Amino acid sequence: MQPGTREAIKASYFSIAGNALLAVVKGLTGIFGNSYALIADAIESTTDVFSSILVLLGLRYASKPADENHPYGHGRAEPLFTFMVVGFLIVSATIIAYESIDNINTPHEIPKPYTLIVLAVIILIKEISYRFVSKKGDETNSSVLKADAWHHRSDAITSLTAFIGISIALIMGKGYENADDWAALFASGFILYNAYLILRPALGEIMDEHMHEELEGKIRTIAQLNPGVVETEKCYIRKTGMTYHVDLHIAVKAEISVKEGHDIAHRVKDDLLHNIPEIADVLIHVEPDDELE
């Protein structure tokens, strides 16, 4: 298992434990503090526990090495698990929206003031969690871990809207008891928007959409620094889990031997694998420079 995969799995365990603890805290505070927004928030954190478990399963499966039936490895499982995580986000938003609309029409007491203290702590914890998991997602190049990070951010935002709603109810008093329900309804819309932000890159990944301009530039620069490489042409990059598979066309002098062209290609491949560790494999196609357009 690669070091990046181990780091990603540790981050997913962190998400599972954190979401489970906060779901209990939110639920109890919402019940005893008369806050439907906090109860709705607890529902989201509960679904986040299951989505984080999916993230863990996805990371473990995607890290399996290549075999006869999967010569490119199992990395493509990662965006598939990302789709499932997005599904949990949509379910969360739907449940919160339904409960909010139902509670808006149900008379209830004004939330207890201490719910604001609990929410303030939750917002801080979830924002720190978002930054931690997002950083690990960037470091490991894991799309499913980045999706899990957005769960933390959306949770922080729903808690923030609950804080605002409860504050309005406490300040304005009678007649504003359902302000936190309206806040929860607004939060459900934001969660759906986050679901789209997570879904879009995962969909591009599984469809081999070209989204790697920076990496392509780095590949071309390293290749062209090799003696014997006249120019680089096509460069196709396919993301598979946390790694990349690269198809690169290089042009060499037309008059050199096949052996010399082969050696140049091997040097380019070795340099790319050495300088860009996230590349799993490179296929080099050699072309004569007299066929350049």
Secondary structure, DSSP 8 states (H G I E B T S, - for coil): --HHHHHHHHHHHHHHHHHHHHHHHHHHHHHHTT-HHHHHHHHHHHHHHHHHHHHHHHHHHHTS---SS-TT-STTHHHHHHHHHHHHHHHHHHHHHHHHHHHHTS------THHHHHHHHHHHHHHHHHHHHHHHHHHHT-HHHHHHHHHHHHHHHHHHHHHHHHHHHHHH-TT-TTHHHHHHHHHHHHHHHHHHHHHHHHHHHHTT----HHHHHHHHHHHHTSTT--EEEEEEEEEETTEEEEEEEEEE-TTS-HHHHHHHHHHHHHHHHHH-TTEEEEEEEEEEGGG--
